[in-house]
Amino acid sequence: MSNLQILSKFTVGGQELQNRVVLAPLTRARCTPTEDPLDTVSRTPNDLMATYYEQRASAGLIITEATAVSEEGYGWLNSPELRTEAQMEAWKKIVDKVHAKGSKIYVQFWNMGRQAHSSFHVESQRVVSASDIPMADSFKVKSSTFEDVPPETPVPLTVDEIQSVVADFVHGAKLARQAGFDGIEIHSANGYLIDQFLQSKTNKRADQYGGSMENRFRFLKEIVQGIVDSGAYPSNRIGFRISPNGVFGDMGSEDNAQMFTFVAAEMSKLKVAYLHLMDGLGFGYHGLCPAVTAADIRKVFDGPIICNVGLTKEIAEGMIRSGAADLACFGRLYISNPDLVERFANDWPLEPEAAYQHWWQHVGAKGYTDWPTYKPSEEDSDDAQNDE
Ligand SMILES: Cc1cc2nc3c(=O)[nH]c(=O)nc-3n(C[C@H](O)[C@H](O)[C@H](O)COP(=O)(O)O)c2cc1C
């Protein structure tokens, strides 16, 4: 029996997780394609996705791929939504399969803000953000036909529109509850809408949603509060993800260390399920202020901390043993190793982490559900016996 700490049980939101390994939220764009990319049918989970999640359900916690809850929050072809009863029913099948394998599953709620393209937004024909600041032209966004196109200048949300986006999150949370999700992860990372409100680089508002740290945090706070007040989930079933160090989505602000320490402290007061920190620098580091580490967050946040980016079994084990983090989240390794937990437990070799061409370029099962589980050879069992 392995004595790895990452394989020990851990409690989140009053629920016991079978281990501390977390499947990262990974957009894999496998919702049923239809001929019309704007057809919401292509935003509904399917059986192939259920197989993908079931294959990885030896994880202690599964966080789903980013899932849109607003019309204007959507912007990635064949990614899922949770806005309708039909989508709720489709997600329920996935939740049930994951639960049958003993894992827990949180749905990640996504609003892309300025990283979306208006070709997705049939009604409004615009993209939105905190302020009218576009990403630099060197960054590209994906159109509704999956072409790389220049980013557009976003329209700042009015206060009424902000309230409507909050209401969309609440509506999504009610559907998530009906689908049986154990909780929700609010995607506040990677330069999407909530991050655009949090960071000084993209938030130049002069109203109650801009300026001070408290004001920039207000949008995220209202989302959490709205979900709690609706009765959909208590705060200890709402986690959130931040990327204070990252450049993804043309992000990075000089006051990020200060701002995200503030956010962590405020979310601690709300007694949320966990803080999911992209602390590793392997996805790019803006270098404008000191990188925020899990140890920094631990000083101000009382709940569970999930660490992520570039983790190996050894690094993750070290993070947990040192007390810096409680849970370890794996992305690319989980794409290519559906049985990651079993491989860790038995010291079996890993497939190398999935390369870019396997992320979302394929359709259907290829590169998605066709990664093999490890088949121990007789030699492996001899080794195991010798170890006993
Ligand atoms: C194909 C792919 C899709 C991703 N989709 C999401 C997503 O939907 N939501 C999110 O928060 N992060 C997303 N990420 C970031 C991952 O969750 C994770 O932070 C990143 O892969 C770093 O972890 P790793 O080094 O273990 O791969 C994605 C990353 C990849 C490679």
PDBQT file of the ligand as one rigid body, heavy atoms in Angstrom, charges set to zero:
ROOT
HETATM    1  C1  LIG A 401      -6.268  21.464 -23.361  1.00  0.00    +0.000 C 
HETATM    2  C2  LIG A 401      -6.362  22.377 -22.190  1.00  0.00    +0.000 A 
HETATM    3  C3  LIG A 401      -7.584  22.919 -21.845  1.00  0.00    +0.000 A 
HETATM    4  C4  LIG A 401      -7.707  23.727 -20.719  1.00  0.00    +0.000 A 
HETATM    5  N1  LIG A 401      -8.944  24.186 -20.358  1.00  0.00    +0.000 NA
HETATM    6  C5  LIG A 401      -9.099  24.856 -19.189  1.00  0.00    +0.000 A 
HETATM    7  C6  LIG A 401     -10.397  25.185 -18.709  1.00  0.00    +0.000 A 
HETATM    8  O1  LIG A 401     -11.419  24.863 -19.311  1.00  0.00    +0.000 OA
HETATM    9  N2  LIG A 401     -10.469  25.863 -17.541  1.00  0.00    +0.000 N 
HETATM   10  C7  LIG A 401      -9.348  26.227 -16.817  1.00  0.00    +0.000 A 
HETATM   11  O2  LIG A 401      -9.463  26.830 -15.750  1.00  0.00    +0.000 OA
HETATM   12  N3  LIG A 401      -8.118  25.891 -17.249  1.00  0.00    +0.000 NA
HETATM   13  C8  LIG A 401      -7.972  25.192 -18.391  1.00  0.00    +0.000 A 
HETATM   14  N4  LIG A 401      -6.726  24.790 -18.781  1.00  0.00    +0.000 N 
HETATM   15  C9  LIG A 401      -5.600  24.945 -17.847  1.00  0.00    +0.000 C 
HETATM   16  C10 LIG A 401      -5.461  23.650 -17.009  1.00  0.00    +0.000 C 
HETATM   17  O3  LIG A 401      -6.548  23.500 -16.122  1.00  0.00    +0.000 OA
HETATM   18  C11 LIG A 401      -4.173  23.644 -16.183  1.00  0.00    +0.000 C 
HETATM   19  O4  LIG A 401      -4.166  24.788 -15.388  1.00  0.00    +0.000 OA
HETATM   20  C12 LIG A 401      -2.938  23.630 -17.067  1.00  0.00    +0.000 C 
HETATM   21  O5  LIG A 401      -2.996  22.559 -17.985  1.00  0.00    +0.000 OA
HETATM   22  C13 LIG A 401      -1.668  23.506 -16.214  1.00  0.00    +0.000 C 
HETATM   23  O6  LIG A 401      -1.670  22.291 -15.506  1.00  0.00    +0.000 OA
HETATM   24  P1  LIG A 401      -0.704  21.097 -15.982  1.00  0.00    +0.000 P 
HETATM   25  O7  LIG A 401       0.685  21.651 -15.952  1.00  0.00    +0.000 OA
HETATM   26  O8  LIG A 401      -0.932  19.994 -14.980  1.00  0.00    +0.000 OA
HETATM   27  O9  LIG A 401      -1.115  20.726 -17.368  1.00  0.00    +0.000 OA
HETATM   28  C14 LIG A 401      -6.573  24.022 -19.938  1.00  0.00    +0.000 A 
HETATM   29  C15 LIG A 401      -5.323  23.507 -20.313  1.00  0.00    +0.000 A 
HETATM   30  C16 LIG A 401      -5.211  22.686 -21.406  1.00  0.00    +0.000 A 
HETATM   31  C17 LIG A 401      -3.887  22.079 -21.741  1.00  0.00    +0.000 C 
ENDROOT
TORSDOF 0
